[in-house]
Amino acid sequence: MKFIFVTWWVISGLGKGITAASIGKLLRSAGYSVTITKLDPYLQIDAGTMSPYEHGEVFVTEDGFETDLDLGHYERFLNENLTKDNSITTWRIYQAIIEKERRGDYLGQTVQVIPHVTDEVKARLIKNATKFDVTIVEIGGTIGDIEWPHFIEAIRQMKHDLGKDNVCYVHVAPIIYLPYSGEMKTKQIQHSTKELTSLWIKADVLICRTAFPLDKKIKSKLALFCDIEPEAIIEAIDAESIYQVPEFFKQQHLDELIQKKLHLRPKKSNLKKRNERVRDFLHPKKSVTIGLVAKYAQLHDSYLSVIEALKHAWAAHKTQIKLHRIQAEQFEDTKERTKVMKTIDWLLIPWGFWKRWMEGKILAAKYCREHNVPYLGLCLGLQMAVVEFARNVCGLKHANTVEDNPDSPTPIISRMPGQSEELRKGASMRLGSYTTKLEKWSKVRKLYGKEKITERHRHRFEVNPDYYEILEKNGMTLSGRDIKSHLVEFIELPNHPFFIGTQAHPEFKSRLDDPHPLFVGFVEACGSAK
């Protein structure tokens, strides 16, 4: 049982998740079985109620757990579906301990951070690691944060418990460049490793985030003051694409270094196929312009999986996607809508919550339907397309979603009987993987190439079955339904170049090595229409 623990210091956003995922990709390509777990210090049970403005998108696993977006990076790099066990929050640890204490499991002991909290952390990590050669653990937060000493102490103890040959500590910190003097500063890294050592953890590998290559002088200085071997100082230089990072690490022999440290049988990493796909991405032969009409359009991480899925389709078609992020409110004004559409060719409407700017998304769907513009609607994107079609084609002028108007006389998007109407927000949606049966002659059936498919979900509202008949009568194809509940999962317009909506989040299952068929079909349709 081998563990790699990834920590960081100074600031967030250094790419610790990409570092963990890239190490995992290197080891996986060498033939080792690898998994990655995230330890998050916040007190939420999961990431479901966190604001996209603060934490970016919420990623959903196959088993319906709402997690930090880093799990999306893990899945995309490892090409493996993870579960709720790969996301451990402080509250989940505390919750388990409190339940044990209430049952009397501790037999009168005083329940303390050490050993009870740290033992719970270690037990979960070890349980998750039993089926794999190597387990990578990313520690959320930065060294010195008040929220996470229990995690640091737990991973310190694991070296004692498992032996030094079975644990490797990888530390990520930034090289700060001062443009006015042309200097690269290392003092913050020196303090970082000193702080880590004060917690009885000595970094085995130092990953230096930098905008410029590190010269021998910088590496020698870091080696001396951080007490680390020069070959274990790895530069993580700014890359054109995150998918280049595993190859950058391989060129610096990080895979060999880790295998040696963990006493793994030496194996060569093979990134040939991955690198070919990265080259396709970096050297496209043509381009299309796609508008992302959304509530959180200006925040990159809010729709991270959607953007990555488009990149995967980009690589598959060698077609560069010029993505314009458009606030949905811009479509509510006719002049502004006309102005926006002059700059883009095609539209994608992703998920979103609450009623703000829904009308803008409805008008965007209307524009695509009337002007034969390729349209892909994800989750709310499907719902807005259905509302628009009901109003303007079916003649249901007051059609709406109950999310916008709970008293709508024509609730074409509504909660279904038995669905929760409680005020609680956490884990109250339809979450995780569901199976859909696709109609035989539908476009989505052709794209997927099979009758039954599974996709992940994260939504509260459904197309109301009371209106299925009128939608189909007026020309909308309900092209996929859940095999158990028979709720609508896919819609499309048969006489349109590409107009498809899904209640699901197909972006969560797209990989660079295995791009999602919906996104591949969408990009292909955009190129053909252009």
N, C-alpha and C positions, 0 to 999 in steps of 0.2 A: 504494500500500500504506500504510494508515493504522493506527496503533496507539494504544490507550488503556491506560495502565498504572495499576492501582489498588493503592495501598499503604495501610498503616495503622500506628498507633502506640499505645502505652500498654497496652492490654489487648485480648484476643481477644473475640469475640462481639459486636463492634460492628455487624455487618451488612455487612461488606465484600463478601461474596458476593451479598447482596441488592442492594447498590449496583451492583456490576458487572452483575448480571442486569437491573436496572432501566434502566441506561444502554443496555444491549443492546436491551431492549424498546422504548425510545424511538426509537432509531435504526432498528430493524427496522420499526416502525410508520410511519416516514417513508419507507420504501421502499429502505433500504440493506440489502445483504447483510451479515450480522454473524455472527461466531463468538466464543466465549470460551474461553480456555485458563487453566488453573490451574497455577502454579509452586509446588510444595510442597517445603520444605527437608528433610523427613525422609529417612532413609537406607533406608527400605523401598523395594522395587521398586514396590509398589502398597499400597493401604490394606487389603488383604484380611485381614491378621492383626491389625489394630488392634482394641482393645477398644471396644465401644460406650460403656462408662463414661467413656472418655477422649475419643473422637473422634466419637461418634454413629454413625449407620448407615453401612454401606458401600454406596455406590451402584454399580450395574453397568451398563455401556454395552452397546449392541447387539452389539459385537464381543467382549464377554466380559471387559472390563477392570474390575477392582475399584478404585473411586476414592473420593476425598473426597466428602462429601455435597453440597458446593457445586455439583458438576456436575449434581446433581438440580435445584437452583435454576435453573441456566443452561437446562437442557432445558425446564423448566416455563414459564419466562418467554419463551424464544425459540421454543418449540414446535418444537424441532429435535433430532434424535437426534445426539449427539456420539459420539466414538470415543476410543480410548486415546491418540490424538495430542493430545487436549485436556487431558490430565493428564500433567504432566511432573514427576517427582520427582528429587531430587539423585542418587539411586542410578542412575536410568536414564541420567542424564548421565555419571556416572562410569563406568558399565558400558560405554557406547559408546566412551569415551575409552580405557579399558583394552584393549578389543578392538582398537581401531585401533593402539594402541602395540604390542600383541603381534604384529600383522600387519606391523609395520614402516612404517605409514603416515606416521609423523612423521620418518622418515629420519634418525634419530640426534639429533633435537632433544631438549632437556630439556623434558619435559612439565610444564606449569605451569597454575595457575589462570587467569592471563592470559598468552597469549591462548587456550589450548586449551579450558578449561572454558567461558569466556564465549563463545567462538566456537561451541561446540556448542549452547549455549542459544539463541543468536541464530539459528543455522541451523535449529533445530527450529521456532522461532516463525515465521520467515519462510516455511518450507515449508508450515506450517499455514495461513498467511495468504493464499496466492496466489490462492485462489478467492473471496475476500471483499473487500468494500469497506472494512470496518473490522474489526479484530481487537482484542478487549478481553482484557487479561491481568491476572489477579488474582495478586498475590504473597502466598503464604502466609507466616505469621509476622509479627512486628512489627519496626519499624525498630530496629536495634541488636542484634537476635538474632545469636548467633555462627554460626548454621547457614547464613545465606543471603547473605553479601556477594557471592558470585559472581552471584546473580540480580540484585542491585541494580546491580552493575557492568555486567552485560550490558545491562540496560535503559537505563543511562546511555549506553552506547556506541551504542545504536540511534538515539538522537537525532542523534548525530554521523554515523552511517552513512546514515541516511535523510533527514536534514534536519529542522529545527525545525518545519516546516509539516506534518509527517507523524506527529508524536508529541505526545501529550497526557498529562500526569501528573495523576492524580486521587488526592488524599490524604484518608484518612478518620481522624478523631480525635474524641474525646469532649469535650463541654462538661460540666464537673463542677459539679453544683448542691449547695450547702451549705444544707440545710434550716434549720439552727439560726441562720443569719445571712441567709438568703434571697438569697445571692449566687450568680452564675454565673461560674465561674472559667475563664480562658482560658490560664493560664500553661503548662499541659501541652501545649496546641496550639502555643504559641510555641516551646517547646523541641523539639517534634516537627518542625516545619518547619525549625528551625535545624539539627537533626540530619540531616534529609534534605538540606539545602543543603550540609552539610559533606561529603556523599557526591557532590556536584556534580549533584544533581537538585533542580530548583526546581518546586514544585507549581504547576500551572496552574489547578487547581480544588481548593477545600477543602470537603469534605463534613463538616459538624459534626453529630455524633450528639447529640441533645438531647431532654430531656423537655419543654422549654418553648420557645416561639418566641424567636428572637433579635431583640433591638431594634437600632436604628441605632447606639447607643453600643457594643454588643458587636461589631457588624460593623466599625465604624470602627476599633476597637482591634485587631481581628484583621488588618484590611487594612494598618494601619500597621506592626505588629510582625512580621507574617508576609510582608510585601512582596507582597501579592496584591490584585488589583482587587476592590472591594466586590461587584460583580455576580457574581464568581466564588466568593463565599462562599455555599454552599448549606446550608440547614438540613435535616437528616434527622430530623424530629421523630418521636417514638414514634407508631406507627400502630396502628389497630385490626386491620388486616390488612396483611401484607407486599405484597399485590397492589395496595394503594393507593399504594405508593412511586413507581412510574413517573409517576403523575398529579401527585403532590406535586412531583416534580422538574420536570415539564413546566410547572407553574404558576410555577416560579422560572426558567424559560427555560434550563434546563440543556442541553436538546437544541440550542437555537440557539447557545449559548455554545460547545459542542463542535464544531458544524459550522463556526463561524467560526474557531476555533482550528486545526482541521484543513484549512481551506480546502476544505470540501465544498460542493457546490452546495446552497444553502438549500432545505430541504424541510420541510413541516409534519408533525409527528407526529400520528397519528390513533389515539386510544385509545378511541373511542366505544364499540365493541363490548365491549372489555375492561372499561370502566367500568360498562357495563350489567350485566355478569356479577358484578362486584364489588358492585354495589348489591343484586343478588339474594342474594348471600352475606351482606351486612350487615343485610338486612331480610327475614329468613325469615318465612313465614306459619304454620309449625307447627314442632314439635320432636320428636325421638326420642332415647332414651337408649341408647347402645351401650357395651358393656363390652369393653375391650381386654385380653384375658387373655394375659399375656406374662411372660417372664423378666426383661426390663428395663423393666417397665411404667412405673416412676416417672421414667424418663429420656426427656424429650420428643424429643430428637434421635435416640434409638435407633431409633425407628419414624417418622422424619420423613416419608418418602414415603407411608407408609400414612395418616398423619394428613392430609397434603395431599390425597391421593386422596379421602378422606372429605369434605374441605372442597369439593372440586370437585363431588362428587355433591350435597353440601349446596346449593351454588349452583344446580345444575341443577334440583333439586326445590324450591328455596326452603324447605328443611326444615333447621332448625338441628339439629346433632348435638351432644348433650351427652355428651362422651366420658369414661367412667370408666376410669382405668388400674388394672388389678387384677393383683396379683402372683399367678402361677399356683398358688403354694403354698396360697393361701386356699381353693382348691377341694378340697384334699385332706382338709379337715375338714368333716364333714357339717353341723354347726351354722354354721360360718363360711360354707359354700357357700350355705345357705339365707338367711343374713343378707345376703350379697352380692347374690343374685338378687332380693331385695326392692327393691334400689336401681336396677336396670337392667332393660331390656326385651329386648335382643338382644346377641349375642356375636360377636366377631371374634377369631380366634386367628392371629397372624402368625408369622413365622419365628422360629427360635431354634436354639441349638446346645447340645450336651451334654445329659446325662440329667437334670440337676437340674430338678425340678418338672414333669417330663413327665406324671406321674400326675394332677396337677392339671388339665392341659390335656385329658387323656383323659376325666376326669370332667366337665369343662365341655362337651365334645362330646356326652357321654352325656346330660347334662341337656337340651341343645338338641334332640337327636333325640327324646327321650321326651316333651318338653313342647311340641313344635312351635315352638320359638323360632328365628327366623332366624339362620343360622350361615354365616359365611364363613371358610374355613380357607386360609391362605396358606402354602405350602411345608410347614413342620412342622405347620401347622394341618390340612392334608390328611392327613398321615401319622398324626397322633393320632386323627383321625376314623376312619381305616381300622382302626387297632388296636382302638379302642373297639367298632366294629361287628363285627369278627372275634371279639372276646371275648364280647360280650353278645348278639349276634344269630346269628352263625355257630356258636357253641358252642366256639370255639377258645380255651379258658380261659387258655392260656399264650402267646397271641399277643403279639408285642412287636416292637420295632425293635432291630436289632443295635447301634444307637447306644447304647441303654440296656443291653442284655444281649447281648454278642457270641456267647454260647453258647445263645441262645434255641432251644428245640426247635421253635418255630413262628415263624420269622423272617419275618413278613408284610411288614415293611419291612427291606430289605437292600441291600447293594451288589450290583451286577450283575457277571457275568463280564467281566473286562477292565478294570473300574474299579480305580483305584489304591487299595491298602491300605497305602501307605507312611505313615510317621510324619510326613512333611512336610505342612505345613498350607497354605502359600502356593499359590494358583492350582491347587489339587488337586480342585476341585469341577466339577460340570457348570455352565459359565458361559456367559452370553450368550444370544443369540436362537435359539430353536428353533421349528419349525413343527409345529402340531398339527392333526389332522383331527377335527372335532367330529361326534358322532353326530347323525343327521338329526332325531330327535324330542326331543333333549335340551333342557333349559332354557338351558344355556350357548350352544347353537347359536342359540336364539331371541334371547338377549341380545346376542350378537356380530353376528347378522344375516348370517353367512356360514359356509361349511364349513371353510375353512382360515384359521388365525390364527397369528400369531407372538407369543411372549412371552419375556421374559428370565428366566434361571434363575440360581440360586446355591444348590446343595445337593449332598450326597454320596449320599444314600440314596433308594431307589425302592420303589414297591409291587412286591413279589415276584410275578412272573408265575405262579409255581406256585399262587398262591391266587386268581387272577382268577376262575376258574370258581365257586368256593364263595362268593365275594363277590357275584357276579351272581345266583347261584342263590337267595341269601337276600334279594335285593331292592335291592342297591346298584348303581346305574348307573355303569359306567366310561365316562363320556361324552366323553372326548377322549384320543387317543393320539398320541404322536410319530410322524410319518409315516415316519421311517427306522428307529428302534429299536422302535417299537410299544409303548414303555413308557407307562404310564398318566400322563396329564397333568391330567385332571379327573375328579372323582367327584361324584355327587349322589344324593339320595334323592327319587325321583319323586313320592311321596305326602306330601311335606313342603312347607310354604309356601315355604321357601328354605333348602336345606342343600346348599351347594356348597363343594368344596375344589379347590385347584389346586396343583400342584408349582411353579408359576411365581411370579414377582413382578410381577403386573400393575400394582402401584402405581408402578413405575418409568416407566410409559408414560402415566400420567394427566396431564392438563393442565387448567387452569381453562377454557381455550377449547375443550377436547375431553376431557371427563371420561370415565373408563374405564367401559365398559358393566357390568363386574362390580360395581363400587362403586355405580353408578347403580341397578342392579337390586337390590342389597342394601338400599340406603336406601329404595327404593320398597317393597320387601317389608316392611321394618321399619314404615314408615308405614301400610301396608295392614293388617298384623297388629295394630297398635296400635288 
